[in-house]
Amino acid sequence: MSRHTVAVSAPGKVLLAGGYLVLDRAHTGLVFGLDARIHVHVQKLSTSPGLVLSEVIVRSPQFRDAEWRYGYRETEHHGGLQITQLKGHSTSTQSRNKFVETALAYALSYVSAISDTEIGSTSVTIVADTDYYSHPGSTPCTDPTRFIDFNVPLTEAHKTGLGSSAALVTAFVAAVLTHYLDEKKLGLHSDSGRRRLHNLAQAAHCAAQGKVGSGFDVAAAVYGSCVYRRFSPSILEEVGEVGSPQFSKRLTAVVEETDASTTWDMQIDKAAARLPRGLRLVMCDVDCGSESVGMAKKVLAWRKENPDEAALLWATLQKGNEELAGELLRLAQGITTDSRDYKNLSDTILTIRSLIREMSAKAEVPIEPKVQTELLDACCRISGVVGGVVPGAGGFDAIVLLVENNALPSLQQFLDTYKTTADNNSGPVIGKVRLLSVKQDFEGLKAEDIKTYADWIQ
């Protein structure tokens, strides 16, 4: 097969309801995709006539010194394709990018396992929409609202908490597979093709993280907005590491669900995730950020030590989350968009926030810190702001608000001069609050026009 140039994007996400609960299959999460996307462009690497290279070059040109060069080789005993970072080149960074490296190894191992396609040398370019990071720089791009030069090393960029790692791994895996495989082998828009991309992206993302997470962020990257129930962690427990004997066979079995033990049991209900016309999901970046992994460990430790108390609180939270999804769906199916219709929705959000603060206090984890409580309460006093939460695992990531369209100017004006007065006990301090341009997007993975990236491709 002749390899062709492709570009694929995957959306960011916001877990509006179900933080921590989504880790347990007994509960669900309400996740909305966002129109901020990670884009991956893949093309053949141009070489001099007669020169054959086994190299993949990955660049993220919006950041300083963000280039990784990899060699690859087929391992023995069906161990897959092993990836080795090449550090001798003058333009390449010496630091590892575990998400890129793992996604590349998993994608190439799967391609090699199911086809006779020659891997060949490849150039991969990654670009992110502006709102993934807090500190925008200058841009040479003709469309500055889409891609900008962040003008800092990747390690110094402040994430806004939109799920960049899941969107990156998902778009990366999808772009590499569609570059090497024809439509008959794997169609990006077919149900079976999308499911296999989901399975492979979940496996790669969990391997890069070093743990089997809930997978809601990858599910949103593939399918878009949905109500999500996680997969059983046992599905991925036997995959093993790249290079281990039979790795590629185990990975292929998990991706293609060849038997009962590798059949994915997640539930993804796209019809249940709706927003009514006239209501918009917006996010406000507070430029602090949290370590969600450490927070999750503490919450789960509290749950283990207090099983009865935690079970009651989580059951009550699940009920509130279901009521939130149900009220949004009811409003979306209705005719009117008058602000009076939103009282039940607003009350439901306030109840959920109260329960989250209770869990936060019991687990001694800042899920909704005081500075975030003050910001949310202040925003919700603006006419047309229905309610808001600190999404997902909470902490100091961007907050999310449900806002009537006509209230956006008032919200922007308020945030322009906002200053916190809350005492955060020497914790992170909120500086300028920035209203991000993102909004809800119900679409997941999609193919893009390669011309979009002309200014960023070497």
Helices and strands as residue ranges (DSSP letters): E 6-17, G 21-23, E 29-44, E 55-59, E 67-74, E 81-86, H 98-114, E 122-128, G 130-132, G 154-156, H 164-180, H 191-209, H 216-223, E 226-229, G 233-236, H 247-256, G 260-262, E 267-269, E 279-285, H 292-305, H 307-333, G 339-342, H 343-363, H 370-380, E 385-389, E 399-404, G 405-407, H 408-416, E 434-435, E 446-447, G 450-456
